[in-house]
C-alpha cells in the first residue's frame, strides 16, 4: 500500500528550537513558515500536496513546527489552566506560550512587516487576499495555533501578536486555519504557480468575486457554453467576464460590492483601487 506523500517528508520532531521540515532543500532567501502547535505531527498535512507540496520539495519555502508542550517546565507538561473569574474550559498559559514564541523568534527580523507573528483566533481581523499578498511579500510568517478557550490575554499583548480570523465560526484549534493561511500565502510566492498571471483574475484580487468558468465538452447535459466565450473576440470576452464578476459580487457579497463601489468605505480587500485593475 502506498503511503501518502506527506509521509515521505521529513517529519517534525518534538524540539524546543525550530527545525526545518525540509532542512536539506531549503534555499537561501526562501519563504519560511514557523507554526507553534500542540500537534506538530499534523504538519505539513495537506500542504505536502499539489503546488505547495512541490514548492516545499523544491525548497521554495520551508515549514518548521514547534511543539508548544515542550515549553512547559512542570513534570506534567501542562500548557493550560482554569480561567480566572470562573467559566467553562481552560486557557493556555502565558508563560508556556511566551517561551514558545520567544524560541520561534530566533533568527527572524524584528520588523513585523518583514515577519508577522499571528495568532489564529475567531475574534481576529478577517483574513483577506490583500493580507495574504502582504504576508507573501515578507521573509516569513509565524503562526500560533490556539486550543481550549484560547490564550491568556497578557501574552498576546506582551509579544505584540496579531490576531487573525478565517471567518465568523469557531474551530477546535488553529491548525486547520494555519494550513489555510499558508496555502493562500505560499501560492503567491514567485515560482510556486506555473502561471503567475492566474492570480490576477482570482476572486478578491480586484475587489470582486471571480467570473464563471467553462471547459469542454461545449454541450453537457443539454447545457451549452455562453456564445461570447466561443467568439474569439477577446475584448467582448473581457467585458463579459467583468460584467459577470460584478453581477455575482453584487448578488452574493453586498459588502464586497460596497467596497468595490467606494474603496474608502469598506474593509481591506485590495492594495489598490479595484476599478484600476485589468479587465476580468
C-alpha positions in Angstrom: 0.0 0.0 0.0 1.4 3.4 -1.0 1.9 5.9 1.8 0.6 9.5 1.4 3.2 11.9 0.1 3.4 13.7 3.4 4.8 10.5 5.0 7.8 10.8 2.7 8.7 14.3 4.0 11.0 14.9 6.9 8.7 14.8 9.9 8.6 17.3 12.7 10.3 16.3 15.9 9.5 17.4 19.5 12.1 20.1 19.9 12.4 23.2 22.0 14.0 25.0 19.0 12.6 25.3 15.5 13.9 22.9 12.9 13.1 22.9 9.2 10.8 20.1 7.9 12.7 20.4 4.6 16.1 21.4 6.0 18.2 19.8 3.3 16.2 21.5 0.5 15.6 25.0 1.9 17.0 27.6 -0.4 18.7 30.8 0.9 16.2 33.6 1.0 13.2 31.3 0.6 10.0 32.0 2.5 9.8 30.3 5.9 6.8 29.4 7.9 7.0 28.6 11.7 4.0 27.0 13.3 3.5 26.8 17.1 1.1 24.0 17.9 0.2 21.2 20.3 0.1 18.8 17.4 3.3 19.2 15.3 2.6 15.9 13.6 -0.4 17.4 11.9 2.0 19.3 9.6 2.7 19.6 6.7 -0.7 17.8 6.2 -2.4 18.9 3.0 0.4 21.4 2.4 2.5 18.4 1.2 0.3 18.0 -1.8 -0.2 19.9 -5.1 1.6 23.2 -5.8 2.5 23.9 -2.2 3.9 20.4 -1.8 6.0 20.7 -5.0 7.3 24.1 -3.8 8.1 22.6 -0.4 10.0 19.7 -2.0 12.0 22.1 -4.2 12.9 24.4 -1.3 10.8 27.5 -2.5 9.5 27.6 1.1 10.1 25.8 4.3 8.0 24.7 7.2 9.1 24.5 10.9 6.8 23.1 13.6 7.3 23.8 17.3 5.5 21.7 19.9 4.2 24.2 22.5 4.1 21.5 25.1 7.9 21.2 25.1 8.0 24.7 26.7 6.0 23.6 29.8 8.5 23.1 32.6 6.4 21.2 35.1 6.5 17.5 35.3 3.1 17.1 33.7 4.0 19.4 30.8 0.9 21.4 31.5 0.0 24.1 28.9 -3.4 25.2 30.2 -5.2 26.2 33.4 -8.6 27.2 34.7 -9.7 30.8 33.8 -9.7 33.5 36.5 -13.2 34.6 37.2 -14.6 31.1 36.5 -16.3 29.8 33.5 -16.1 26.7 31.3 -13.0 25.4 29.6 -9.3 26.0 30.0 -6.9 28.8 29.0 -3.4 28.4 27.5 -0.8 29.6 30.0 1.1 32.8 29.2 4.5 31.6 30.4 4.4 28.5 28.3 3.2 30.2 25.2 5.7 33.1 25.7 8.6 30.7 25.8 7.4 29.1 22.6 7.0 32.5 20.9 10.5 33.5 22.0 12.0 30.3 20.6 10.2 30.8 17.3 11.6 34.3 17.1 15.2 33.1 16.9 16.9 34.3 13.7 13.9 36.3 12.5 13.8 40.1 11.8 12.3 42.3 14.5 10.3 44.1 11.8 6.8 42.6 11.9 6.2 43.7 8.4 9.0 41.5 7.2 8.0 38.6 9.5 4.5 38.8 11.0 3.6 36.9 14.2 0.0 35.8 14.0 -2.5 34.0 16.4 -5.4 32.3 14.6 -8.4 33.5 16.6 -12.2 33.9 15.9 -12.0 37.4 17.2 -9.2 38.4 14.9 -9.1 40.7 11.9 -10.6 38.9 8.9 -8.0 37.2 6.6 -8.2 38.7 3.1 -6.5 38.2 -0.2 -4.8 41.6 0.4 -3.4 40.3 3.7 -2.2 37.1 2.1 -0.4 39.3 -0.5 1.2 41.3 2.3 2.4 38.2 4.1 3.7 36.7 0.9 5.9 39.8 0.3 7.7 39.2 3.6 10.5 36.9 4.5 8.5 34.5 6.7 5.5 34.1 8.9 5.0 32.7 12.4 1.5 31.2 13.2 0.3 30.4 16.7 -2.3 27.7 16.9 -4.5 28.0 20.0 -6.6 25.3 21.7 -9.1 25.1 24.5 -10.8 28.5 25.2 -7.8 30.4 23.8 -4.7 32.3 25.1 -4.1 34.3 28.2 -4.6 37.9 27.0 -1.3 39.1 28.6 0.9 37.1 26.2 -0.9 38.4 23.2 -0.2 42.0 24.3 3.3 41.4 25.7 4.6 39.8 22.5 2.7 42.0 20.1 0.9 39.1 18.4 -1.5 39.9 15.5 -4.9 38.1 15.7 -6.4 36.8 12.5 -9.7 35.1 11.8 -10.8 33.0 8.8 -14.4 33.9 9.4 -17.4 34.0 11.7 -17.1 30.5 13.0 -15.2 28.5 15.6 -12.8 25.7 15.1 -11.4 23.2 17.7 -7.9 24.7 17.2 -5.8 26.8 14.9 -4.1 24.1 12.9 -6.6 23.9 10.1 -6.7 27.7 9.9 -2.9 27.8 9.8 -2.8 25.5 6.9 -5.4 27.6 5.0 -3.4 30.8 5.6 -0.2 29.1 4.5 -1.8 27.8 1.3 -3.1 31.2 0.5 0.2 32.9 1.1 2.7 30.3 -0.4 0.8 30.1 -3.7 1.5 33.9 -4.2 5.3 33.4 -3.9 7.3 33.6 -7.1 7.8 30.3 -8.8 5.1 28.4 -6.9 2.3 28.7 -9.6 3.1 27.6 -13.1 1.3 30.6 -14.5 1.7 33.7 -12.2 -1.0 35.5 -14.3 -3.6 33.1 -13.0 -3.7 35.0 -9.7 -4.7 38.2 -11.4 -8.2 37.1 -12.2 -9.0 35.3 -9.0 -11.7 36.3 -6.6 -10.9 39.3 -4.4 -7.8 40.3 -6.4 -9.6 43.3 -8.0 -12.2 43.6 -5.3 -14.7 41.2 -7.0 -15.7 37.6 -6.9 -14.5 35.6 -9.9 -16.5 35.2 -13.1 -17.9 31.7 -14.1 -15.6 29.2 -15.9 -16.4 26.7 -18.7 -14.5 24.0 -20.4 -15.0 21.0 -22.8 -17.4 19.5 -23.8 -19.1 22.5 -25.3 -22.5 20.9 -24.5 -23.0 19.0 -21.3 -26.4 17.5 -20.2 -28.1 19.9 -22.6 -26.3 23.0 -21.3 -24.2 25.0 -23.7 -21.4 27.5 -23.1 -22.1 31.2 -23.4 -21.7 32.2 -27.0 -19.3 35.0 -26.3 -16.7 32.6 -24.9 -16.6 30.8 -28.3 -16.4 34.1 -30.3 -12.6 34.5 -30.2 -13.3 38.2 -29.6 -11.0 39.0 -26.6 -12.5 42.4 -25.9 -16.0 41.0 -25.8 -14.9 38.1 -23.6 -13.1 40.5 -21.2 -16.2 42.8 -21.0 -18.5 39.7 -20.4 -16.2 38.4 -17.6 -16.1 41.8 -15.9 -19.9 42.1 -16.1 -20.3 38.6 -14.7 -17.9 39.3 -11.8 -19.7 42.5 -10.9 -23.2 40.8 -11.0 -22.0 37.9 -8.9 -20.4 40.1 -6.4 -23.4 42.4 -6.1 -25.7 39.5 -5.6 -23.7 37.3 -3.2 -21.5 39.7 -1.3 -23.1 43.1 -0.9 -20.2 44.0 1.5 -17.6 43.5 -1.2 -19.8 45.3 -3.7 -20.0 48.4 -1.5 -16.2 48.3 -1.0 -15.8 48.0 -4.8 -18.1 50.9 -5.4 -16.3 53.0 -2.7 -12.9 51.6 -1.6 -12.6 54.2 1.1 -15.8 52.9 2.8 -15.0 49.2 3.1 -12.7 46.7 4.7 -9.3 45.8 3.4 -9.7 43.8 0.2 -7.1 45.2 -2.2 -4.0 47.3 -2.1 -5.2 49.4 -5.0 -8.4 50.9 -6.2 -10.3 47.9 -7.6 -11.5 49.9 -10.6 -7.9 50.4 -11.7 -7.2 46.7 -12.2 -7.1 44.9 -15.5 -10.4 43.7 -17.0 -11.5 40.4 -15.9 
